[in-house]
Amino acid sequence: MYIRTAAPLRRLCAQAQTEGRFALDLEFIREHSYVPRLALIQMAVSDTCAIVDPLEVHDLSALLELCKSAQTLKVLHAAGQDTEILHWHAGIISEHIFDTQIAAALVGLGDQLSYARLVDQLLGVSLSKGESYSDWLQRPLSPAQTAYALDDVRYLLPLHDALRQRLEAMGRTTWLAEECRKFANPALYQRDPQKLFRRIRRSNALSSQGLAILRELAIWRDREARQRDRPPGSVLHDELLVEVARKAPRMLDDLQRLRGFPMRELERSGSTLLGLVAQG
């Protein structure tokens, strides 16, 4: 199915509610905005696979209610990014999730196993990864994009069946429930400005003073990115933030000497950055 209106989406969600479970995957683009843009929704209910086009279906309320439901099981692979997108776009806190990647680790198949490898291991199906870096906002989708998107949910329910049996045999069903409970915790989706610097690559090489400077720079960058609706890395990339923190420049000329420092940002924010360095 390719769903472009709310009515068939409501029918599919009603079927999922009756079945008690459905598979879900999201495609999103994070390169051009602060909050990643939701580009595509894929669902599987029983033997039905569907693409829901969020660029055309303006009323997603039936799906959003289903995602909040504690009675309907949501089967996802590596659910963290998808639940984060749902929270950012609709304030959704997803309950009752079965994460096939976590389940695979708990039954001894390997940590951080990709969806394609898990499908190959448990179901003997080899998936194409040719559309991994597609522009999912383009329309119409190509046949290859459509097939790839549907494959991303086509095997989630069979994986759920296979992994559930292994979990039950090993007595680890409650372990998975405990692990997946984190997705219903609102704190998982809160960005603490004071801790943003810890996510920056190479930050562990800085002195304590450098880390204090980096903390101030990371808070500023995140605020600027939100105001400009751009990814934080497009304001100033991680390597430059670390260099500024390491060298602690005192003058605009010092900033200008840093390799790759954009002149436009120097003119726009140079004095602010020097103030943040001094504060750090």
Phi and psi in degrees as GROMACS dihedral restraints (atoms count N, CA, C in turn):
[ dihedral_restraints ]
;  ai    aj    ak    al  type     phi  dphi    fc
    3     4     5     6     1  -123.6    20    10
    4     5     6     7     1   109.4    20    10
    6     7     8     9     1   -96.9    20    10
    7     8     9    10     1   122.1    20    10
    9    10    11    12     1  -117.7    20    10
   10    11    12    13     1    -4.4    20    10
   12    13    14    15     1  -135.6    20    10
   13    14    15    16     1   166.0    20    10
   15    16    17    18     1   -73.1    20    10
   16    17    18    19     1   -30.5    20    10
   18    19    20    21     1   -61.6    20    10
   19    20    21    22     1   -51.9    20    10
   21    22    23    24     1   -65.5    20    10
   22    23    24    25     1   -27.4    20    10
   24    25    26    27     1   -66.4    20    10
   25    26    27    28     1   -42.5    20    10
   27    28    29    30     1   -61.7    20    10
   28    29    30    31     1   -39.9    20    10
   30    31    32    33     1   -65.3    20    10
   31    32    33    34     1   -41.7    20    10
   33    34    35    36     1   -66.3    20    10
   34    35    36    37     1   -39.4    20    10
   36    37    38    39     1   -67.2    20    10
   37    38    39    40     1   -36.9    20    10
   39    40    41    42     1   -63.3    20    10
   40    41    42    43     1   -39.6    20    10
   42    43    44    45     1   -63.9    20    10
   43    44    45    46     1   -41.5    20    10
   45    46    47    48     1   -62.6    20    10
   46    47    48    49     1   -39.5    20    10
   48    49    50    51     1   -63.6    20    10
   49    50    51    52     1   -39.5    20    10
   51    52    53    54     1   -67.2    20    10
   52    53    54    55     1   -42.2    20    10
   54    55    56    57     1   -68.8    20    10
   55    56    57    58     1   -29.8    20    10
   57    58    59    60     1    88.8    20    10
   58    59    60    61     1     1.5    20    10
   60    61    62    63     1  -161.4    20    10
   61    62    63    64     1   157.7    20    10
   63    64    65    66     1  -157.9    20    10
   64    65    66    67     1   159.7    20    10
   66    67    68    69     1  -100.0    20    10
   67    68    69    70     1   147.2    20    10
   69    70    71    72     1  -142.2    20    10
   70    71    72    73     1   140.4    20    10
   72    73    74    75     1  -148.0    20    10
   73    74    75    76     1   148.0    20    10
   75    76    77    78     1  -124.5    20    10
   76    77    78    79     1   143.5    20    10
   78    79    80    81     1  -111.8    20    10
   79    80    81    82     1   134.7    20    10
   81    82    83    84     1  -145.3    20    10
   82    83    84    85     1   158.8    20    10
   84    85    86    87     1  -117.6    20    10
   85    86    87    88     1   122.5    20    10
   87    88    89    90     1  -112.9    20    10
   88    89    90    91     1     4.7    20    10
   90    91    92    93     1   -79.0    20    10
   91    92    93    94     1   -16.5    20    10
   93    94    95    96     1  -120.9    20    10
   94    95    96    97     1     1.3    20    10
   96    97    98    99     1  -150.4    20    10
   97    98    99   100     1   163.1    20    10
   99   100   101   102     1   -66.8    20    10
  100   101   102   103     1   -50.2    20    10
  102   103   104   105     1   -94.5    20    10
  103   104   105   106     1   124.4    20    10
  105   106   107   108     1   -53.9    20    10
  106   107   108   109     1   141.0    20    10
  108   109   110   111     1   -86.5    20    10
  109   110   111   112     1   125.5    20    10
  111   112   113   114     1   -70.4    20    10
  112   113   114   115     1   121.5    20    10
  114   115   116   117     1  -110.9    20    10
  115   116   117   118     1   -28.9    20    10
  117   118   119   120     1  -159.1    20    10
  118   119   120   121     1   145.3    20    10
  120   121   122   123     1  -124.2    20    10
  121   122   123   124     1   130.0    20    10
  123   124   125   126     1  -117.9    20    10
  124   125   126   127     1   136.4    20    10
  126   127   128   129     1  -131.7    20    10
  127   128   129   130     1   150.4    20    10
  129   130   131   132     1  -134.2    20    10
  130   131   132   133     1   128.5    20    10
  132   133   134   135     1  -130.9    20    10
  133   134   135   136     1   117.7    20    10
  135   136   137   138     1    55.5    20    10
  136   137   138   139     1  -120.2    20    10
  138   139   140   141     1  -102.7    20    10
  139   140   141   142     1    17.9    20    10
  141   142   143   144     1  -106.2    20    10
  142   143   144   145     1   126.1    20    10
  144   145   146   147     1  -110.2    20    10
  145   146   147   148     1   138.9    20    10
  147   148   149   150     1  -141.8    20    10
  148   149   150   151     1   144.8    20    10
  150   151   152   153     1  -102.7    20    10
  151   152   153   154     1   126.9    20    10
  153   154   155   156     1  -106.7    20    10
  154   155   156   157     1   122.5    20    10
  156   157   158   159     1   -92.9    20    10
  157   158   159   160     1   103.7    20    10
  159   160   161   162     1   -71.2    20    10
  160   161   162   163     1   -11.7    20    10
  162   163   164   165     1   -78.1    20    10
  163   164   165   166     1   -17.3    20    10
  165   166   167   168     1  -114.9    20    10
  166   167   168   169     1   -35.2    20    10
  168   169   170   171     1   -86.9    20    10
  169   170   171   172     1   105.2    20    10
  171   172   173   174     1   -89.0    20    10
  172   173   174   175     1   -13.3    20    10
  174   175   176   177     1  -113.0    20    10
  175   176   177   178     1    95.6    20    10
  177   178   179   180     1   -99.4    20    10
  178   179   180   181     1    15.3    20    10
  180   181   182   183     1   -59.8    20    10
  181   182   183   184     1   -36.4    20    10
  183   184   185   186     1   -62.3    20    10
  184   185   186   187     1   -42.5    20    10
  186   187   188   189     1   -69.9    20    10
  187   188   189   190     1   -40.9    20    10
  189   190   191   192     1   -64.0    20    10
  190   191   192   193     1   -39.8    20    10
  192   193   194   195     1   -64.0    20    10
  193   194   195   196     1   -38.3    20    10
  195   196   197   198     1   -64.9    20    10
  196   197   198   199     1   -38.2    20    10
  198   199   200   201     1   -67.1    20    10
  199   200   201   202     1   -28.0    20    10
  201   202   203   204     1   -83.7    20    10
  202   203   204   205     1   -17.5    20    10
  204   205   206   207     1   -64.1    20    10
  205   206   207   208     1   131.7    20    10
  207   208   209   210     1   -84.2    20    10
  208   209   210   211     1    -7.8    20    10
  210   211   212   213     1   -94.1    20    10
  211   212   213   214     1   -24.9    20    10
  213   214   215   216     1  -102.8    20    10
  214   215   216   217     1   125.2    20    10
  216   217   218   219     1   -77.1    20    10
  217   218   219   220     1   131.3    20    10
  219   220   221   222     1  -103.9    20    10
  220   221   222   223     1   121.2    20    10
  222   223   224   225     1  -103.5    20    10
  223   224   225   226     1   117.9    20    10
  225   226   227   228     1  -135.1    20    10
  226   227   228   229     1   162.9    20    10
  228   229   230   231     1  -113.5    20    10
  229   230   231   232     1   126.5    20    10
  231   232   233   234     1    51.3    20    10
  232   233   234   235     1    67.1    20    10
  234   235   236   237     1   -71.4    20    10
  235   236   237   238     1   -16.9    20    10
  237   238   239   240     1   -53.9    20    10
  238   239   240   241     1   -48.1    20    10
  240   241   242   243     1   -68.6    20    10
  241   242   243   244     1   -37.9    20    10
  243   244   245   246     1   -66.3    20    10
  244   245   246   247     1   -43.4    20    10
  246   247   248   249     1   -67.8    20    10
  247   248   249   250     1   -31.7    20    10
  249   250   251   252     1   -65.6    20    10
  250   251   252   253     1   -43.3    20    10
  252   253   254   255     1   -62.2    20    10
  253   254   255   256     1   -43.1    20    10
  255   256   257   258     1   -61.4    20    10
  256   257   258   259     1   -38.5    20    10
  258   259   260   261     1   -69.0    20    10
  259   260   261   262     1   -44.5    20    10
  261   262   263   264     1   -63.3    20    10
  262   263   264   265     1   -40.3    20    10
  264   265   266   267     1   -85.4    20    10
  265   266   267   268     1   -29.0    20    10
  267   268   269   270     1  -138.2    20    10
  268   269   270   271     1     7.0    20    10
  270   271   272   273     1    66.8    20    10
  271   272   273   274     1    22.6    20    10
  273   274   275   276     1   -78.3    20    10
  274   275   276   277     1   132.4    20    10
  276   277   278   279     1  -109.8    20    10
  277   278   279   280     1   109.7    20    10
  279   280   281   282     1   -83.5    20    10
  280   281   282   283     1   126.4    20    10
  282   283   284   285     1  -109.5    20    10
  283   284   285   286     1   161.3    20    10
  285   286   287   288     1    57.7    20    10
  286   287   288   289     1    64.0    20    10
  288   289   290   291     1  -110.2    20    10
  289   290   291   292     1   140.7    20    10
  291   292   293   294     1  -114.3    20    10
  292   293   294   295     1   107.4    20    10
  294   295   296   297     1   -93.4    20    10
  295   296   297   298     1   113.1    20    10
  297   298   299   300     1   -67.7    20    10
  298   299   300   301     1   -26.9    20    10
  300   301   302   303     1   -69.8    20    10
  301   302   303   304     1   -43.2    20    10
  303   304   305   306     1   -66.3    20    10
  304   305   306   307     1   -41.8    20    10
  306   307   308   309     1   -60.5    20    10
  307   308   309   310     1   -41.5    20    10
  309   310   311   312     1   -60.8    20    10
  310   311   312   313     1   -39.5    20    10
  312   313   314   315     1   -66.3    20    10
  313   314   315   316     1   -40.1    20    10
  315   316   317   318     1   -68.3    20    10
  316   317   318   319     1   -25.3    20    10
  318   319   320   321     1   -97.9    20    10
  319   320   321   322     1     8.3    20    10
  321   322   323   324     1    87.4    20    10
  322   323   324   325     1    20.1    20    10
  324   325   326   327     1   -88.2    20    10
  325   326   327   328     1   -11.1    20    10
  327   328   329   330     1   128.3    20    10
  328   329   330   331     1   147.8    20    10
  330   331   332   333     1   -81.6    20    10
  331   332   333   334     1   146.7    20    10
  333   334   335   336     1    53.3    20    10
  334   335   336   337     1    37.2    20    10
  336   337   338   339     1   -69.9    20    10
  337   338   339   340     1   134.5    20    10
  339   340   341   342     1   -71.7    20    10
  340   341   342   343     1   158.6    20    10
  342   343   344   345     1   -59.2    20    10
  343   344   345   346     1   -46.0    20    10
  345   346   347   348     1   -61.6    20    10
  346   347   348   349     1   -42.4    20    10
  348   349   350   351     1   -67.1    20    10
  349   350   351   352     1   -36.9    20    10
  351   352   353   354     1   -68.7    20    10
  352   353   354   355     1   -41.0    20    10
  354   355   356   357     1   -62.2    20    10
  355   356   357   358     1   -40.6    20    10
  357   358   359   360     1   -65.6    20    10
  358   359   360   361     1   -45.1    20    10
  360   361   362   363     1   -65.8    20    10
  361   362   363   364     1   -45.6    20    10
  363   364   365   366     1   -91.9    20    10
  364   365   366   367     1   -31.0    20    10
  366   367   368   369     1  -114.1    20    10
  367   368   369   370     1    -8.9    20    10
  369   370   371   372     1    68.4    20    10
  370   371   372   373     1    27.5    20    10
  372   373   374   375     1  -112.7    20    10
  373   374   375   376     1   130.0    20    10
  375   376   377   378     1   -97.0    20    10
  376   377   378   379     1   122.0    20    10
  378   379   380   381     1  -101.2    20    10
  379   380   381   382     1   144.8    20    10
  381   382   383   384     1   -80.2    20    10
  382   383   384   385     1   140.0    20    10
  384   385   386   387     1  -113.2    20    10
  385   386   387   388     1    23.7    20    10
  387   388   389   390     1   -67.4    20    10
  388   389   390   391     1   -17.8    20    10
  390   391   392   393     1  -109.8    20    10
  391   392   393   394     1    20.9    20    10
  393   394   395   396     1   -57.8    20    10
  394   395   396   397     1   -34.1    20    10
  396   397   398   399     1  -111.4    20    10
  397   398   399   400     1    33.0    20    10
  399   400   401   402     1   -67.7    20    10
  400   401   402   403     1   156.0    20    10
  402   403   404   405     1   -86.3    20    10
  403   404   405   406     1    97.8    20    10
  405   406   407   408     1   -76.4    20    10
  406   407   408   409     1    -3.5    20    10
  408   409   410   411     1   -89.2    20    10
  409   410   411   412     1   -10.9    20    10
  411   412   413   414     1   -72.4    20    10
  412   413   414   415     1   148.3    20    10
  414   415   416   417     1  -138.6    20    10
  415   416   417   418     1   141.8    20    10
  417   418   419   420     1   -75.7    20    10
  418   419   420   421     1   157.2    20    10
  420   421   422   423     1   -69.2    20    10
  421   422   423   424     1   144.2    20    10
  423   424   425   426     1   -73.9    20    10
  424   425   426   427     1   161.0    20    10
  426   427   428   429     1   -56.3    20    10
  427   428   429   430     1   -36.7    20    10
  429   430   431   432     1   -67.3    20    10
  430   431   432   433     1   -39.9    20    10
  432   433   434   435     1   -64.5    20    10
  433   434   435   436     1   -43.1    20    10
  435   436   437   438     1   -62.1    20    10
  436   437   438   439     1   -45.2    20    10
  438   439   440   441     1   -63.6    20    10
  439   440   441   442     1   -42.6    20    10
  441   442   443   444     1   -63.2    20    10
  442   443   444   445     1   -45.0    20    10
  444   445   446   447     1   -63.2    20    10
  445   446   447   448     1   -42.8    20    10
  447   448   449   450     1   -67.4    20    10
  448   449   450   451     1   -37.2    20    10
  450   451   452   453     1   -62.2    20    10
  451   452   453   454     1   -27.0    20    10
  453   454   455   456     1   -66.1    20    10
  454   455   456   457     1   -19.1    20    10
  456   457   458   459     1  -118.5    20    10
  457   458   459   460     1   -14.1    20    10
  459   460   461   462     1   -56.3    20    10
  460   461   462   463     1   -34.7    20    10
  462   463   464   465     1  -106.6    20    10
  463   464   465   466     1     3.4    20    10
  465   466   467   468     1   -67.8    20    10
  466   467   468   469     1   -40.4    20    10
  468   469   470   471     1   -69.8    20    10
  469   470   471   472     1   -42.5    20    10
  471   472   473   474     1   -59.6    20    10
  472   473   474   475     1   -36.3    20    10
  474   475   476   477     1   -63.9    20    10
  475   476   477   478     1   -41.4    20    10
  477   478   479   480     1   -58.3    20    10
  478   479   480   481     1   -44.9    20    10
  480   481   482   483     1   -60.2    20    10
  481   482   483   484     1   -47.2    20    10
  483   484   485   486     1   -67.7    20    10
  484   485   486   487     1   -42.4    20    10
  486   487   488   489     1   -72.7    20    10
  487   488   489   490     1   -35.0    20    10
  489   490   491   492     1   -62.5    20    10
  490   491   492   493     1   -40.8    20    10
  492   493   494   495     1   -61.6    20    10
  493   494   495   496     1   -42.4    20    10
  495   496   497   498     1   -67.7    20    10
  496   497   498   499     1   -41.1    20    10
  498   499   500   501     1   -61.7    20    10
  499   500   501   502     1   -43.8    20    10
  501   502   503   504     1   -64.0    20    10
  502   503   504   505     1   -41.9    20    10
  504   505   506   507     1   -64.8    20    10
  505   506   507   508     1   -30.9    20    10
  507   508   509   510     1   -94.2    20    10
  508   509   510   511     1    -1.9    20    10
  510   511   512   513     1    68.6    20    10
  511   512   513   514     1    34.2    20    10
  513   514   515   516     1  -118.9    20    10
  514   515   516   517     1    16.6    20    10
  516   517   518   519     1   -60.6    20    10
  517   518   519   520     1   -42.6    20    10
  519   520   521   522     1   -68.5    20    10
  520   521   522   523     1   -27.9    20    10
  522   523   524   525     1   -60.4    20    10
  523   524   525   526     1   -45.9    20    10
  525   526   527   528     1   -64.2    20    10
  526   527   528   529     1   -42.5    20    10
  528   529   530   531     1   -57.7    20    10
  529   530   531   532     1   -40.7    20    10
  531   532   533   534     1   -65.2    20    10
  532   533   534   535     1   -44.1    20    10
  534   535   536   537     1   -63.2    20    10
  535   536   537   538     1   -40.7    20    10
  537   538   539   540     1   -81.2    20    10
  538   539   540   541     1   -10.7    20    10
  540   541   542   543     1   -64.4    20    10
  541   542   543   544     1   -23.1    20    10
  543   544   545   546     1   -61.1    20    10
  544   545   546   547     1   -28.2    20    10
  546   547   548   549     1   -68.3    20    10
  547   548   549   550     1   -16.7    20    10
  549   550   551   552     1   -94.6    20    10
  550   551   552   553     1     4.8    20    10
  552   553   554   555     1   -93.6    20    10
  553   554   555   556     1   113.8    20    10
  555   556   557   558     1   -56.2    20    10
  556   557   558   559     1   -28.5    20    10
  558   559   560   561     1   -62.4    20    10
  559   560   561   562     1   -24.4    20    10
  561   562   563   564     1   -62.1    20    10
  562   563   564   565     1   -26.8    20    10
  564   565   566   567     1  -104.3    20    10
  565   566   567   568     1     3.8    20    10
  567   568   569   570     1   -87.4    20    10
  568   569   570   571     1   132.9    20    10
  570   571   572   573     1   -97.4    20    10
  571   572   573   574     1   109.1    20    10
  573   574   575   576     1   -82.1    20    10
  574   575   576   577     1   111.2    20    10
  576   577   578   579     1   -54.9    20    10
  577   578   579   580     1   -33.3    20    10
  579   580   581   582     1   -70.4    20    10
  580   581   582   583     1   -13.6    20    10
  582   583   584   585     1  -112.4    20    10
  583   584   585   586     1     2.2    20    10
  585   586   587   588     1   -60.4    20    10
  586   587   588   589     1   -34.6    20    10
  588   589   590   591     1   -63.1    20    10
  589   590   591   592     1   -23.3    20    10
  591   592   593   594     1   -69.4    20    10
  592   593   594   595     1   -18.3    20    10
  594   595   596   597     1   -86.6    20    10
  595   596   597   598     1    -6.0    20    10
  597   598   599   600     1   -83.5    20    10
  598   599   600   601     1   130.0    20    10
  600   601   602   603     1   -60.1    20    10
  601   602   603   604     1   142.2    20    10
  603   604   605   606     1    70.7    20    10
  604   605   606   607     1     8.2    20    10
  606   607   608   609     1   -66.9    20    10
  607   608   609   610     1   -25.9    20    10
  609   610   611   612     1   -69.4    20    10
  610   611   612   613     1    -9.0    20    10
  612   613   614   615     1   -89.3    20    10
  613   614   615   616     1    -2.0    20    10
  615   616   617   618     1   -89.3    20    10
  616   617   618   619     1   155.1    20    10
  618   619   620   621     1   -72.6    20    10
  619   620   621   622     1   173.4    20    10
  621   622   623   624     1   -62.0    20    10
  622   623   624   625     1   -37.4    20    10
  624   625   626   627     1   -66.3    20    10
  625   626   627   628     1   -41.5    20    10
  627   628   629   630     1   -61.3    20    10
  628   629   630   631     1   -38.9    20    10
  630   631   632   633     1   -66.3    20    10
  631   632   633   634     1   -37.8    20    10
  633   634   635   636     1   -64.1    20    10
  634   635   636   637     1   -40.0    20    10
  636   637   638   639     1   -66.5    20    10
  637   638   639   640     1   -44.2    20    10
  639   640   641   642     1   -61.0    20    10
  640   641   642   643     1   -37.3    20    10
  642   643   644   645     1   -59.2    20    10
  643   644   645   646     1   -45.2    20    10
  645   646   647   648     1   -65.9    20    10
  646   647   648   649     1   -40.5    20    10
  648   649   650   651     1   -65.1    20    10
  649   650   651   652     1   -39.9    20    10
  651   652   653   654     1   -67.2    20    10
  652   653   654   655     1   -39.6    20    10
  654   655   656   657     1   -61.9    20    10
  655   656   657   658     1   -45.1    20    10
  657   658   659   660     1   -62.0    20    10
  658   659   660   661     1   -46.1    20    10
  660   661   662   663     1   -61.6    20    10
  661   662   663   664     1   -42.0    20    10
  663   664   665   666     1   -64.6    20    10
  664   665   666   667     1   -41.7    20    10
  666   667   668   669     1   -63.5    20    10
  667   668   669   670     1   -44.0    20    10
  669   670   671   672     1   -63.4    20    10
  670   671   672   673     1   -42.5    20    10
  672   673   674   675     1   -62.6    20    10
  673   674   675   676     1   -40.7    20    10
  675   676   677   678     1   -63.8    20    10
  676   677   678   679     1   -45.0    20    10
  678   679   680   681     1   -65.9    20    10
  679   680   681   682     1   -36.6    20    10
  681   682   683   684     1   -88.6    20    10
  682   683   684   685     1    -6.7    20    10
  684   685   686   687     1    53.7    20    10
  685   686   687   688     1    55.8    20    10
  687   688   689   690     1  -134.3    20    10
  688   689   690   691     1   155.1    20    10
  690   691   692   693     1   -61.4    20    10
  691   692   693   694     1   141.5    20    10
  693   694   695   696     1   -53.2    20    10
  694   695   696   697     1   -39.5    20    10
  696   697   698   699     1   -65.2    20    10
  697   698   699   700     1   -18.0    20    10
  699   700   701   702     1   -84.8    20    10
  700   701   702   703     1   -12.1    20    10
  702   703   704   705     1   -77.6    20    10
  703   704   705   706     1   -59.1    20    10
  705   706   707   708     1  -147.8    20    10
  706   707   708   709     1   129.8    20    10
  708   709   710   711     1   -76.3    20    10
  709   710   711   712     1   163.3    20    10
  711   712   713   714     1   -54.0    20    10
  712   713   714   715     1   -43.7    20    10
  714   715   716   717     1   -60.9    20    10
  715   716   717   718     1   -38.4    20    10
  717   718   719   720     1   -69.5    20    10
  718   719   720   721     1   -40.7    20    10
  720   721   722   723     1   -59.2    20    10
  721   722   723   724     1   -42.8    20    10
  723   724   725   726     1   -65.4    20    10
  724   725   726   727     1   -39.9    20    10
  726   727   728   729     1   -64.9    20    10
  727   728   729   730     1   -42.4    20    10
  729   730   731   732     1   -61.5    20    10
  730   731   732   733     1   -43.8    20    10
  732   733   734   735     1   -64.8    20    10
  733   734   735   736     1   -36.5    20    10
  735   736   737   738     1   -72.4    20    10
  736   737   738   739     1   -41.9    20    10
  738   739   740   741     1   -90.3    20    10
  739   740   741   742     1   -15.6    20    10
  741   742   743   744     1    46.1    20    10
  742   743   744   745     1    60.2    20    10
  744   745   746   747     1   -61.9    20    10
  745   746   747   748     1   148.7    20    10
  747   748   749   750     1  -112.3    20    10
  748   749   750   751     1   -16.5    20    10
  750   751   752   753     1  -131.0    20    10
  751   752   753   754     1   158.7    20    10
  753   754   755   756     1   -60.1    20    10
  754   755   756   757     1   -34.5    20    10
  756   757   758   759     1   -61.9    20    10
  757   758   759   760     1   -33.7    20    10
  759   760   761   762     1   -65.5    20    10
  760   761   762   763     1   -40.9    20    10
  762   763   764   765     1   -63.6    20    10
  763   764   765   766     1   -42.2    20    10
  765   766   767   768     1   -64.5    20    10
  766   767   768   769     1   -26.6    20    10
  768   769   770   771     1   -77.1    20    10
  769   770   771   772     1   -14.1    20    10
  771   772   773   774     1   -70.3    20    10
  772   773   774   775     1   128.6    20    10
  774   775   776   777     1   -60.9    20    10
  775   776   777   778     1   127.4    20    10
  777   778   779   780     1    83.2    20    10
  778   779   780   781     1     5.0    20    10
  780   781   782   783     1   -71.9    20    10
  781   782   783   784     1   121.8    20    10
  783   784   785   786     1   -70.1    20    10
  784   785   786   787     1   130.1    20    10
  786   787   788   789     1   -60.4    20    10
  787   788   789   790     1   -37.3    20    10
  789   790   791   792     1   -62.4    20    10
  790   791   792   793     1   -40.2    20    10
  792   793   794   795     1   -72.3    20    10
  793   794   795   796     1   -32.6    20    10
  795   796   797   798     1   -61.5    20    10
  796   797   798   799     1   -45.7    20    10
  798   799   800   801     1   -68.0    20    10
  799   800   801   802     1   -36.3    20    10
  801   802   803   804     1   -79.2    20    10
  802   803   804   805     1   -41.1    20    10
  804   805   806   807     1  -130.4    20    10
  805   806   807   808     1     5.9    20    10
  807   808   809   810     1   -55.6    20    10
  808   809   810   811     1   -48.8    20    10
  810   811   812   813     1   -64.3    20    10
  811   812   813   814     1   -38.8    20    10
  813   814   815   816     1   -61.2    20    10
  814   815   816   817     1   -44.3    20    10
  816   817   818   819     1   -63.0    20    10
  817   818   819   820     1   -40.8    20    10
  819   820   821   822     1   -62.6    20    10
  820   821   822   823     1   -38.4    20    10
  822   823   824   825     1   -64.0    20    10
  823   824   825   826     1   -38.2    20    10
  825   826   827   828     1   -68.8    20    10
  826   827   828   829     1   -38.0    20    10
  828   829   830   831     1   -60.8    20    10
  829   830   831   832     1   -47.2    20    10
  831   832   833   834     1   -62.0    20    10
  832   833   834   835     1   -41.2    20    10
  834   835   836   837     1   -63.1    20    10
  835   836   837   838     1   -43.1    20    10
